Amino acid sequence: MRSSNAMLGRQKTSKTRFVRRINSILQQLQSASLNKFVVKFALRKRHTAHIDRWVNFSVASRTKHLVLDLCPGMKVSSIDTDDMYTFPLHLFDASSGSCVKSLRLGFVYLMPLPDLCGFANLKKLSLHMVTITGEFSCLVPVCAVLEWLSITRCRMAGLSIAQELSQLHYLCVQFCFLLKLEIRAPNLVTFMFNDHAIPIMLGEPLKISEATIGLFSSSDCFNYVFTDLVNALSHVQSLSINFKINTEVCSAFMVLLPFLYAVRGGHCLSHICHLLMLQVLGFVKNPTRLTNLRLMILKIDISGWPETTGGILRLAYILKLAPFLEELVLHMYYLNLAIPVLQTIEDTSPPHPHSHLKTIRMTGFYGLHGQLELALYLLRNATSLKCMVIDPVVRNSSYIPPLVVAEKQIYQGRITARTKLWRNNEFRGVLEIL
């Protein structure tokens, strides 16, 4: 039973009417077996007697697919988690002979006890806005058949499962503010993660083909992405990451920057950037290589001074990290006001030829010094490159400024790319500027 306007109008009357209708329908049902039982409505702890009756009915009917979504509407300004319905886990564990194969719970309270036998037949579990006390591992039996697990906006002490989930092929963890994620899933195929930069241990997922990562941080995440994440996802084939970098990659240089600029002027800034360029490819010391990676999509929020954009060139480390990469997409968004590049760009970085990269797309190209350095480095080192698209329009999904607001920077990026890159006859065969 569904309702799209559960939180609109006269809420109390609407909820009372909904409960009466459900009870009336269940009284008329005589089926000994149900395939799917769905209740989606914003109900609370005070409705426990009715919800218990419905849950018991689903158990008695040997329901295979159960959905109990009690999440509040989108317009609710505050949510009282103490008013959550407590879901009776004991009715669905292995000792009760439950037939449930998929379970979706929304805005409920779970108290898994140590003596809980787990879900013997459960293959799909989805938890949204669920508060969990105790150990999450108590929900999963020793010989789990769980194949699909999604945990979003849940409150829990942590997500650490000691036993191996050999059947798990889909894992989604979003907005739970965990301290650590530890799951042994050797057959994991798809992984989605949106949270802070935390330790992630997946137990060598040899079959993983796709991973989508979103990191929430006000500081530079470059080292975490290219060390911790790379180690956790070393077998991935397609990787998408949304993170933030800061252009000020060397604090020692930044401390001296105002003084040096006053003494030697703008030439000093260029000299500092070149010094950073020589160091940047050795910035990360990680022996792990993404040998299976073929597609990488990076959505990058860039902060820092526009004059010191050497930190962007660190992304050139991708060529060393993924030796068989074929397609690279860089969606960039510069958080501050971009300043056009006036000086000549010199490629003084150590060469690292890459023979498999065929397609590169750079969006949000405002013509920052670091963006030009990176584009030049990729053009000169991707020996099999067929097409490189430079797009000044921001297409980073985290935030896309209106075209009217970014019109000047888009124009500036397009002109900078044409004057600094297009005029080089060496790249005209592969370069496309939008």
C-alpha positions as a Markdown table, in Angstrom:
| # | Residue | x | y | z |
|---|---|---|---|---|
| 1 | Met | 0.0 | 0.0 | 0.0 |
| 2 | Arg | 1.5 | 3.3 | -1.1 |
| 3 | Ser | 0.8 | 6.9 | -0.8 |
| 4 | Ser | 2.8 | 9.8 | -2.2 |
| 5 | Asn | 1.2 | 12.5 | -0.1 |
| 6 | Ala | 1.6 | 10.9 | 3.4 |
| 7 | Met | 3.0 | 14.0 | 4.9 |
| 8 | Leu | 0.7 | 16.6 | 3.3 |
| 9 | Gly | -2.6 | 17.9 | 4.5 |
| 10 | Arg | -4.2 | 16.5 | 7.6 |
| 11 | Gln | -1.5 | 14.0 | 8.6 |
| 12 | Lys | -3.3 | 12.4 | 11.5 |
| 13 | Thr | -6.5 | 11.8 | 9.5 |
| 14 | Ser | -4.5 | 10.4 | 6.6 |
| 15 | Lys | -2.5 | 8.0 | 8.8 |
| 16 | Thr | -5.6 | 6.7 | 10.5 |
| 17 | Arg | -7.4 | 6.2 | 7.2 |
| 18 | Phe | -4.3 | 4.3 | 5.9 |
| 19 | Val | -4.1 | 2.0 | 8.9 |
| 20 | Arg | -7.8 | 1.2 | 8.7 |
| 21 | Arg | -7.5 | 0.3 | 5.0 |
| 22 | Ile | -4.6 | -2.0 | 5.6 |
| 23 | Asn | -6.3 | -3.8 | 8.4 |
| 24 | Ser | -9.5 | -4.2 | 6.3 |
| 25 | Ile | -7.6 | -5.7 | 3.4 |
| 26 | Leu | -5.7 | -8.2 | 5.6 |
| 27 | Gln | -8.9 | -9.4 | 7.1 |
| 28 | Gln | -10.2 | -10.3 | 3.6 |
| 29 | Leu | -7.0 | -12.1 | 2.6 |
| 30 | Gln | -7.0 | -15.9 | 3.0 |
| 31 | Ser | -3.9 | -16.7 | 0.9 |
| 32 | Ala | -1.5 | -19.2 | 2.5 |
| 33 | Ser | 1.5 | -17.8 | 0.7 |
| 34 | Leu | 2.5 | -14.3 | -0.5 |
| 35 | Asn | 5.3 | -13.5 | -2.9 |
| 36 | Lys | 5.6 | -9.8 | -2.0 |
| 37 | Phe | 4.3 | -7.6 | 0.9 |
| 38 | Val | 4.9 | -3.8 | 0.7 |
| 39 | Val | 4.0 | -1.1 | 3.1 |
| 40 | Lys | 5.3 | 2.4 | 2.4 |
| 41 | Phe | 3.9 | 5.1 | 4.6 |
| 42 | Ala | 5.2 | 7.5 | 7.3 |
| 43 | Leu | 4.2 | 5.7 | 10.4 |
| 44 | Arg | 5.8 | 5.9 | 13.9 |
| 45 | Lys | 6.3 | 4.1 | 17.2 |
| 46 | Arg | 2.7 | 4.8 | 18.3 |
| 47 | His | 1.5 | 2.6 | 15.4 |
| 48 | Thr | 3.5 | -0.4 | 16.7 |
| 49 | Ala | 0.4 | -2.6 | 17.4 |
| 50 | His | -0.8 | -2.3 | 13.8 |
| 51 | Ile | 2.6 | -2.7 | 12.2 |
| 52 | Asp | 3.3 | -5.7 | 14.3 |
| 53 | Arg | 0.1 | -7.3 | 13.1 |
| 54 | Trp | 1.2 | -6.6 | 9.5 |
| 55 | Val | 4.7 | -8.0 | 10.0 |
| 56 | Asn | 3.3 | -11.1 | 11.7 |
| 57 | Phe | 0.9 | -11.6 | 8.7 |
| 58 | Ser | 3.8 | -11.5 | 6.3 |
| 59 | Val | 5.6 | -14.1 | 8.3 |
| 60 | Ala | 2.6 | -16.3 | 8.5 |
| 61 | Ser | 2.1 | -15.9 | 4.7 |
| 62 | Arg | 5.7 | -17.0 | 4.1 |
| 63 | Thr | 6.4 | -13.7 | 2.2 |
| 64 | Lys | 9.5 | -13.9 | 0.1 |
| 65 | His | 10.0 | -10.1 | -0.5 |
| 66 | Leu | 9.2 | -7.7 | 2.3 |
| 67 | Val | 9.3 | -3.9 | 2.1 |
| 68 | Leu | 8.5 | -1.9 | 5.3 |
| 69 | Asp | 9.3 | 1.8 | 4.4 |
| 70 | Leu | 8.2 | 4.1 | 7.2 |
| 71 | Cys | 10.4 | 7.1 | 6.1 |
| 72 | Pro | 9.0 | 10.6 | 6.5 |
| 73 | Gly | 8.3 | 12.9 | 3.6 |
| 74 | Met | 10.9 | 15.1 | 2.0 |
| 75 | Lys | 9.3 | 18.3 | 3.5 |
| 76 | Val | 9.8 | 17.2 | 7.1 |
| 77 | Ser | 12.3 | 19.6 | 8.8 |
| 78 | Ser | 13.1 | 17.5 | 11.8 |
| 79 | Ile | 13.1 | 13.8 | 12.4 |
| 80 | Asp | 12.8 | 12.2 | 15.9 |
| 81 | Thr | 14.7 | 8.9 | 15.8 |
| 82 | Asp | 13.3 | 8.0 | 19.2 |
| 83 | Asp | 9.9 | 7.7 | 17.6 |
| 84 | Met | 11.0 | 4.8 | 15.3 |
| 85 | Tyr | 9.2 | 1.5 | 15.1 |
| 86 | Thr | 11.3 | -1.4 | 16.4 |
| 87 | Phe | 11.5 | -4.1 | 13.8 |
| 88 | Pro | 11.1 | -7.6 | 15.2 |
| 89 | Leu | 14.3 | -9.3 | 13.9 |
| 90 | His | 13.7 | -12.5 | 15.8 |
| 91 | Leu | 10.7 | -13.3 | 13.5 |
| 92 | Phe | 13.0 | -13.5 | 10.5 |
| 93 | Asp | 16.1 | -15.3 | 11.7 |
| 94 | Ala | 17.2 | -18.8 | 10.7 |
| 95 | Ser | 15.6 | -20.5 | 13.7 |
| 96 | Ser | 12.2 | -19.2 | 12.8 |
| 97 | Gly | 12.3 | -20.8 | 9.3 |
| 98 | Ser | 11.7 | -17.4 | 7.6 |
| 99 | Cys | 11.3 | -17.5 | 3.8 |
| 100 | Val | 12.3 | -13.9 | 3.2 |
| 101 | Lys | 14.8 | -13.5 | 0.3 |
| 102 | Ser | 14.7 | -9.7 | 0.1 |
| 103 | Leu | 14.2 | -7.2 | 2.9 |
| 104 | Arg | 13.9 | -3.5 | 2.6 |
| 105 | Leu | 13.5 | -1.4 | 5.7 |
| 106 | Gly | 13.1 | 2.4 | 6.1 |
| 107 | Phe | 13.1 | 4.5 | 9.3 |
| 108 | Val | 13.0 | 1.6 | 11.7 |
| 109 | Tyr | 15.0 | 0.7 | 14.8 |
| 110 | Leu | 17.1 | -2.5 | 14.8 |
| 111 | Met | 18.5 | -4.3 | 17.9 |
| 112 | Pro | 20.5 | -7.3 | 16.6 |
| 113 | Leu | 21.3 | -9.5 | 19.6 |
| 114 | Pro | 24.3 | -11.8 | 19.8 |
| 115 | Asp | 22.1 | -14.9 | 19.9 |
| 116 | Leu | 20.4 | -13.9 | 16.6 |
| 117 | Cys | 20.8 | -16.7 | 14.1 |
| 118 | Gly | 20.9 | -14.5 | 11.1 |
| 119 | Phe | 18.9 | -14.7 | 7.8 |
| 120 | Ala | 19.4 | -18.0 | 6.2 |
| 121 | Asn | 17.6 | -17.3 | 2.9 |
| 122 | Leu | 18.2 | -13.5 | 2.6 |
| 123 | Lys | 19.8 | -12.5 | -0.7 |
| 124 | Lys | 19.0 | -8.8 | -0.8 |
| 125 | Leu | 19.0 | -6.4 | 2.2 |
| 126 | Ser | 18.3 | -2.6 | 1.9 |
| 127 | Leu | 18.4 | -0.3 | 5.0 |
| 128 | His | 17.6 | 3.4 | 4.7 |
| 129 | Met | 17.5 | 5.8 | 7.6 |
| 130 | Val | 17.7 | 2.9 | 10.0 |
| 131 | Thr | 19.2 | 3.1 | 13.5 |
| 132 | Ile | 21.2 | 0.0 | 14.5 |
| 133 | Thr | 22.5 | -0.8 | 17.9 |
| 134 | Gly | 24.9 | -3.6 | 18.6 |
| 135 | Glu | 27.0 | -5.5 | 16.0 |
| 136 | Phe | 25.8 | -5.3 | 12.4 |
| 137 | Ser | 27.5 | -8.7 | 11.8 |
| 138 | Cys | 24.8 | -10.4 | 13.9 |
| 139 | Leu | 22.4 | -9.8 | 11.1 |
| 140 | Val | 24.5 | -12.0 | 8.7 |
| 141 | Pro | 24.7 | -15.7 | 9.4 |
| 142 | Val | 28.0 | -17.6 | 9.1 |
| 143 | Cys | 27.1 | -19.2 | 5.8 |
| 144 | Ala | 25.6 | -16.1 | 4.3 |
| 145 | Val | 23.9 | -16.2 | 0.9 |
| 146 | Leu | 23.6 | -12.4 | 0.8 |
| 147 | Glu | 24.2 | -11.1 | -2.7 |
| 148 | Trp | 23.0 | -7.4 | -2.5 |
| 149 | Leu | 23.5 | -5.0 | 0.4 |
| 150 | Ser | 22.6 | -1.3 | 0.5 |
| 151 | Ile | 23.0 | 0.8 | 3.6 |
| 152 | Thr | 22.1 | 4.5 | 3.3 |
| 153 | Arg | 21.8 | 7.3 | 5.9 |
| 154 | Cys | 21.9 | 4.8 | 8.7 |
| 155 | Arg | 23.1 | 5.3 | 12.3 |
| 156 | Met | 25.4 | 2.5 | 13.4 |
| 157 | Ala | 28.4 | 2.0 | 15.5 |
| 158 | Gly | 30.4 | 0.6 | 12.6 |
| 159 | Leu | 30.3 | -1.7 | 9.7 |
| 160 | Ser | 32.7 | -4.6 | 10.3 |
| 161 | Ile | 31.9 | -8.2 | 9.4 |
| 162 | Ala | 34.5 | -10.8 | 10.2 |
| 163 | Gln | 33.0 | -13.7 | 8.3 |
| 164 | Glu | 33.4 | -13.9 | 4.5 |
| 165 | Leu | 30.4 | -12.9 | 2.4 |
| 166 | Ser | 31.3 | -15.1 | -0.5 |
| 167 | Gln | 28.1 | -14.5 | -2.4 |
| 168 | Leu | 28.0 | -10.7 | -2.1 |
| 169 | His | 28.3 | -9.0 | -5.5 |
| 170 | Tyr | 26.7 | -5.5 | -4.8 |
| 171 | Leu | 27.6 | -3.2 | -2.0 |
| 172 | Cys | 26.3 | 0.3 | -1.4 |
| 173 | Val | 27.2 | 2.4 | 1.7 |
| 174 | Gln | 26.2 | 6.1 | 1.7 |
| 175 | Phe | 26.0 | 8.9 | 4.2 |
| 176 | Cys | 26.4 | 6.8 | 7.3 |
| 177 | Phe | 29.5 | 8.6 | 8.8 |
| 178 | Leu | 31.3 | 5.4 | 9.6 |
| 179 | Leu | 34.8 | 5.2 | 11.2 |
| 180 | Lys | 35.7 | 2.1 | 9.2 |
| 181 | Leu | 34.3 | -0.2 | 6.6 |
| 182 | Glu | 35.5 | -3.8 | 6.7 |
| 183 | Ile | 33.8 | -6.5 | 4.7 |
| 184 | Arg | 35.4 | -9.6 | 3.2 |
| 185 | Ala | 33.7 | -9.9 | -0.2 |
| 186 | Pro | 36.0 | -11.7 | -2.7 |
| 187 | Asn | 33.3 | -11.9 | -5.4 |
| 188 | Leu | 32.1 | -8.3 | -5.2 |
| 189 | Val | 31.3 | -6.8 | -8.6 |
| 190 | Thr | 29.8 | -3.4 | -7.9 |
| 191 | Phe | 30.8 | -1.0 | -5.0 |
| 192 | Met | 29.2 | 2.4 | -4.2 |
| 193 | Phe | 30.5 | 4.6 | -1.4 |
| 194 | Asn | 29.7 | 8.1 | -0.3 |
| 195 | Asp | 31.1 | 9.2 | 3.0 |
| 196 | His | 34.2 | 10.7 | 4.6 |
| 197 | Ala | 37.7 | 9.3 | 3.9 |
| 198 | Ile | 37.8 | 6.2 | 6.1 |
| 199 | Pro | 39.7 | 2.9 | 6.0 |
| 200 | Ile | 38.1 | 0.6 | 3.5 |
| 201 | Met | 38.9 | -3.1 | 3.5 |
| 202 | Leu | 37.0 | -5.4 | 1.1 |
| 203 | Gly | 39.3 | -8.5 | 1.2 |
| 204 | Glu | 40.7 | -8.6 | -2.3 |
| 205 | Pro | 37.6 | -8.3 | -4.5 |
| 206 | Leu | 39.1 | -10.1 | -7.5 |
| 207 | Lys | 35.9 | -9.8 | -9.7 |
| 208 | Ile | 35.0 | -6.1 | -9.0 |
| 209 | Ser | 34.2 | -4.4 | -12.3 |
| 210 | Glu | 32.7 | -1.0 | -11.2 |
| 211 | Ala | 33.3 | 1.3 | -8.2 |
| 212 | Thr | 31.7 | 4.7 | -7.6 |
| 213 | Ile | 33.2 | 6.8 | -4.8 |
| 214 | Gly | 32.2 | 10.2 | -3.3 |
| 215 | Leu | 34.2 | 11.8 | -0.6 |
| 216 | Phe | 33.1 | 14.6 | 1.7 |
| 217 | Ser | 36.0 | 16.6 | 2.9 |
| 218 | Ser | 37.1 | 20.2 | 3.2 |
| 219 | Ser | 40.8 | 19.3 | 2.8 |
| 220 | Asp | 42.9 | 17.7 | 0.0 |
| 221 | Cys | 42.0 | 14.1 | -0.6 |
| 222 | Phe | 44.7 | 13.3 | -3.2 |
| 223 | Asn | 46.8 | 11.1 | -1.1 |
| 224 | Tyr | 43.8 | 9.1 | 0.3 |
| 225 | Val | 42.5 | 8.5 | -3.3 |
| 226 | Phe | 45.7 | 7.4 | -4.8 |
| 227 | Thr | 46.9 | 5.2 | -1.8 |
| 228 | Asp | 44.0 | 3.9 | 0.4 |
| 229 | Leu | 41.4 | 3.7 | -2.3 |
| 230 | Val | 43.8 | 2.2 | -4.9 |
| 231 | Asn | 44.9 | -0.4 | -2.4 |
| 232 | Ala | 41.2 | -1.3 | -1.6 |
| 233 | Leu | 40.1 | -1.4 | -5.3 |
| 234 | Ser | 43.2 | -2.7 | -7.0 |
| 235 | His | 41.3 | -5.1 | -9.3 |
| 236 | Val | 38.6 | -2.6 | -10.4 |
| 237 | Gln | 37.9 | -2.1 | -14.2 |
| 238 | Ser | 35.8 | 1.1 | -14.1 |
| 239 | Leu | 36.4 | 3.7 | -11.4 |
| 240 | Ser | 34.5 | 7.0 | -10.7 |
| 241 | Ile | 35.6 | 9.2 | -7.8 |
| 242 | Asn | 34.3 | 12.6 | -6.6 |
| 243 | Phe | 36.8 | 14.3 | -4.4 |
| 244 | Lys | 38.6 | 17.6 | -3.6 |
| 245 | Ile | 42.2 | 18.7 | -4.2 |
| 246 | Asn | 44.0 | 21.8 | -3.1 |
| 247 | Thr | 46.4 | 23.5 | -5.5 |
| 248 | Glu | 48.8 | 24.5 | -2.7 |
| 249 | Val | 50.7 | 21.2 | -2.5 |
| 250 | Cys | 53.9 | 22.4 | -0.8 |
| 251 | Ser | 53.4 | 24.3 | 2.4 |
| 252 | Ala | 57.1 | 25.4 | 2.6 |
| 253 | Phe | 56.8 | 27.1 | -0.8 |
| 254 | Met | 53.5 | 28.7 | 0.2 |
| 255 | Val | 55.0 | 30.3 | 3.3 |
| 256 | Leu | 57.7 | 31.9 | 1.2 |
| 257 | Leu | 55.4 | 32.8 | -1.7 |
| 258 | Pro | 54.4 | 36.3 | -0.7 |
| 259 | Phe | 58.0 | 37.3 | 0.1 |
| 260 | Leu | 59.4 | 35.8 | -3.1 |
| 261 | Tyr | 56.6 | 37.4 | -5.1 |
| 262 | Ala | 57.4 | 40.9 | -3.7 |
| 263 | Val | 61.1 | 40.4 | -4.4 |
| 264 | Arg | 61.1 | 38.8 | -7.9 |
| 265 | Gly | 57.6 | 39.4 | -9.1 |
| 266 | Gly | 55.5 | 37.0 | -11.3 |
| 267 | His | 58.5 | 35.1 | -12.6 |
| 268 | Cys | 59.0 | 33.7 | -9.2 |
| 269 | Leu | 55.5 | 32.1 | -9.3 |
| 270 | Ser | 56.3 | 30.4 | -12.5 |
| 271 | His | 59.7 | 29.1 | -11.1 |
| 272 | Ile | 58.0 | 27.7 | -8.0 |
| 273 | Cys | 55.4 | 25.9 | -10.2 |
| 274 | His | 58.2 | 24.3 | -12.3 |
| 275 | Leu | 59.9 | 23.1 | -9.1 |
| 276 | Leu | 56.6 | 21.5 | -8.0 |
| 277 | Met | 56.2 | 19.9 | -11.4 |
| 278 | Leu | 59.6 | 18.2 | -11.0 |
| 279 | Gln | 58.5 | 16.7 | -7.7 |
| 280 | Val | 54.9 | 15.9 | -8.4 |
| 281 | Leu | 55.2 | 12.6 | -10.1 |
| 282 | Gly | 57.0 | 11.3 | -7.0 |
| 283 | Phe | 54.4 | 12.8 | -4.7 |
| 284 | Val | 52.7 | 9.4 | -4.0 |
| 285 | Lys | 54.7 | 6.4 | -3.2 |
| 286 | Asn | 52.4 | 3.5 | -3.8 |
| 287 | Pro | 53.6 | 0.2 | -5.4 |
| 288 | Thr | 50.0 | -0.9 | -6.2 |
| 289 | Arg | 48.9 | -0.7 | -9.8 |
| 290 | Leu | 45.4 | -0.7 | -11.2 |
| 291 | Thr | 46.2 | -3.2 | -14.0 |
| 292 | Asn | 42.6 | -4.0 | -14.7 |
| 293 | Leu | 41.4 | -0.4 | -14.9 |
| 294 | Arg | 40.1 | 0.7 | -18.3 |
| 295 | Leu | 37.9 | 3.6 | -17.5 |
| 296 | Met | 38.5 | 6.3 | -14.9 |
| 297 | Ile | 36.1 | 9.2 | -14.2 |
| 298 | Leu | 37.3 | 11.9 | -11.7 |
| 299 | Lys | 35.0 | 14.6 | -10.5 |
| 300 | Ile | 37.2 | 17.1 | -8.8 |
| 301 | Asp | 36.6 | 20.2 | -6.8 |
| 302 | Ile | 39.7 | 22.4 | -6.9 |
| 303 | Ser | 40.5 | 25.0 | -4.2 |
| 304 | Gly | 43.6 | 27.1 | -3.6 |
| 305 | Trp | 45.3 | 30.1 | -5.1 |
| 306 | Pro | 45.0 | 30.3 | -8.9 |
| 307 | Glu | 48.6 | 31.3 | -9.2 |
| 308 | Thr | 49.8 | 28.1 | -7.5 |
| 309 | Thr | 48.0 | 25.4 | -9.4 |
| 310 | Gly | 50.8 | 23.0 | -9.4 |
| 311 | Gly | 48.7 | 20.7 | -7.3 |
| 312 | Ile | 46.6 | 19.9 | -10.3 |
| 313 | Leu | 49.5 | 18.3 | -12.1 |
| 314 | Arg | 49.5 | 15.6 | -9.5 |
| 315 | Leu | 46.7 | 14.0 | -11.5 |
| 316 | Ala | 49.4 | 13.0 | -14.1 |
| 317 | Tyr | 50.2 | 10.2 | -11.7 |
| 318 | Ile | 47.3 | 8.4 | -13.3 |
| 319 | Leu | 49.5 | 7.4 | -16.2 |
| 320 | Lys | 51.8 | 5.5 | -13.9 |
| 321 | Leu | 49.0 | 4.2 | -11.7 |
| 322 | Ala | 46.9 | 2.6 | -14.4 |
| 323 | Pro | 49.2 | 1.3 | -17.2 |
| 324 | Phe | 46.3 | -0.1 | -19.3 |
| 325 | Leu | 43.9 | 2.8 | -18.9 |
| 326 | Glu | 42.0 | 3.4 | -22.2 |
| 327 | Glu | 39.6 | 6.3 | -21.3 |
| 328 | Leu | 40.1 | 9.2 | -18.9 |
| 329 | Val | 37.4 | 11.7 | -17.9 |
| 330 | Leu | 38.2 | 14.7 | -15.8 |
| 331 | His | 35.3 | 16.8 | -14.6 |
| 332 | Met | 36.8 | 19.8 | -12.8 |
| 333 | Tyr | 35.3 | 22.7 | -10.9 |
| 334 | Tyr | 37.4 | 25.6 | -9.6 |
| 335 | Leu | 35.9 | 27.0 | -6.4 |
| 336 | Asn | 37.6 | 30.4 | -6.6 |
| 337 | Leu | 37.9 | 33.1 | -9.3 |
| 338 | Ala | 40.1 | 31.8 | -12.1 |
| 339 | Ile | 43.0 | 33.9 | -13.4 |
| 340 | Pro | 44.1 | 33.3 | -17.1 |
| 341 | Val | 47.6 | 32.1 | -17.8 |
| 342 | Leu | 49.8 | 34.7 | -19.3 |
| 343 | Gln | 53.3 | 33.1 | -19.3 |
| 344 | Thr | 54.4 | 30.4 | -21.6 |
| 345 | Ile | 53.8 | 26.9 | -20.4 |
| 346 | Glu | 56.9 | 24.7 | -20.4 |
| 347 | Asp | 56.7 | 20.9 | -20.0 |
| 348 | Thr | 59.6 | 20.2 | -17.6 |
| 349 | Ser | 58.1 | 17.1 | -16.0 |
| 350 | Pro | 59.8 | 13.7 | -16.4 |
| 351 | Pro | 58.2 | 11.8 | -19.3 |
| 352 | His | 56.1 | 8.7 | -18.7 |
| 353 | Pro | 54.8 | 7.3 | -22.0 |
| 354 | His | 51.4 | 5.5 | -21.8 |
| 355 | Ser | 50.6 | 3.3 | -24.8 |
| 356 | His | 46.9 | 2.4 | -24.1 |
| 357 | Leu | 45.1 | 5.7 | -23.3 |
| 358 | Lys | 43.0 | 6.6 | -26.3 |
| 359 | Thr | 40.4 | 9.1 | -25.1 |
| 360 | Ile | 40.6 | 12.0 | -22.7 |
| 361 | Arg | 37.9 | 14.5 | -21.8 |
| 362 | Met | 38.5 | 17.5 | -19.6 |
| 363 | Thr | 35.5 | 19.6 | -18.5 |
| 364 | Gly | 35.5 | 22.7 | -16.4 |
| 365 | Phe | 38.6 | 23.9 | -18.2 |
| 366 | Tyr | 39.0 | 27.5 | -17.1 |
| 367 | Gly | 42.6 | 27.8 | -18.3 |
| 368 | Leu | 44.3 | 27.5 | -14.9 |
| 369 | His | 48.0 | 27.1 | -15.0 |
| 370 | Gly | 47.8 | 23.6 | -13.5 |
| 371 | Gln | 45.1 | 22.6 | -16.0 |
| 372 | Leu | 47.3 | 23.6 | -18.9 |
| 373 | Glu | 50.2 | 21.8 | -17.5 |
| 374 | Leu | 48.2 | 18.6 | -17.1 |
| 375 | Ala | 46.7 | 18.8 | -20.6 |
| 376 | Leu | 50.1 | 19.3 | -22.1 |
| 377 | Tyr | 51.6 | 16.4 | -20.1 |
| 378 | Leu | 48.8 | 14.1 | -21.2 |
| 379 | Leu | 49.1 | 15.1 | -24.8 |
| 380 | Arg | 52.8 | 14.4 | -24.9 |
| 381 | Asn | 52.8 | 11.2 | -23.0 |
| 382 | Ala | 49.7 | 9.4 | -24.3 |
| 383 | Thr | 51.3 | 7.9 | -27.3 |
| 384 | Ser | 48.1 | 6.1 | -28.6 |
| 385 | Leu | 45.8 | 9.1 | -28.0 |
| 386 | Lys | 43.0 | 9.4 | -30.6 |
| 387 | Cys | 40.9 | 12.2 | -29.1 |
| 388 | Met | 41.3 | 14.8 | -26.4 |
| 389 | Val | 38.3 | 17.0 | -25.7 |
| 390 | Ile | 38.7 | 20.3 | -23.9 |
| 391 | Asp | 35.4 | 21.6 | -22.6 |
| 392 | Pro | 35.3 | 24.9 | -20.6 |
| 393 | Val | 31.7 | 24.2 | -19.2 |
| 394 | Val | 31.6 | 22.7 | -15.7 |
| 395 | Arg | 30.0 | 19.3 | -15.7 |
| 396 | Asn | 31.0 | 18.2 | -12.2 |
| 397 | Ser | 27.8 | 16.7 | -10.8 |
| 398 | Ser | 28.6 | 18.0 | -7.3 |
| 399 | Tyr | 27.9 | 21.6 | -8.3 |
| 400 | Ile | 27.3 | 23.1 | -11.8 |
| 401 | Pro | 27.2 | 26.9 | -11.8 |
| 402 | Pro | 24.7 | 28.6 | -14.1 |
| 403 | Leu | 26.0 | 29.5 | -17.5 |
| 404 | Val | 25.3 | 33.2 | -16.9 |
| 405 | Val | 27.5 | 33.1 | -13.8 |
| 406 | Ala | 30.3 | 31.2 | -15.4 |
| 407 | Glu | 30.1 | 32.8 | -18.8 |
| 408 | Lys | 33.3 | 34.9 | -18.4 |
| 409 | Gln | 35.4 | 32.0 | -17.1 |
| 410 | Ile | 34.1 | 29.7 | -19.9 |
| 411 | Tyr | 35.1 | 32.2 | -22.5 |
| 412 | Gln | 38.5 | 32.6 | -20.8 |
| 413 | Gly | 39.1 | 28.9 | -20.7 |
| 414 | Arg | 38.2 | 28.5 | -24.4 |
| 415 | Ile | 40.5 | 31.3 | -25.5 |
| 416 | Thr | 43.3 | 30.0 | -23.3 |
| 417 | Ala | 43.1 | 26.5 | -24.7 |
| 418 | Arg | 43.1 | 27.8 | -28.2 |
| 419 | Thr | 46.1 | 30.1 | -27.7 |
| 420 | Lys | 48.2 | 27.7 | -25.6 |
| 421 | Leu | 47.3 | 24.3 | -27.0 |
| 422 | Trp | 45.6 | 24.6 | -30.4 |
| 423 | Arg | 48.4 | 26.6 | -31.9 |
| 424 | Asn | 50.8 | 23.7 | -31.4 |
| 425 | Asn | 50.6 | 21.8 | -34.7 |
| 426 | Glu | 51.8 | 18.6 | -32.9 |
| 427 | Phe | 48.3 | 18.2 | -31.2 |
| 428 | Arg | 45.8 | 19.4 | -33.8 |
| 429 | Gly | 45.1 | 15.8 | -35.0 |
| 430 | Val | 43.7 | 14.7 | -31.7 |
| 431 | Leu | 42.7 | 17.9 | -29.9 |
| 432 | Glu | 39.1 | 19.2 | -29.9 |
| 433 | Ile | 38.1 | 22.4 | -28.1 |
| 434 | Leu | 34.4 | 23.0 | -27.5 |
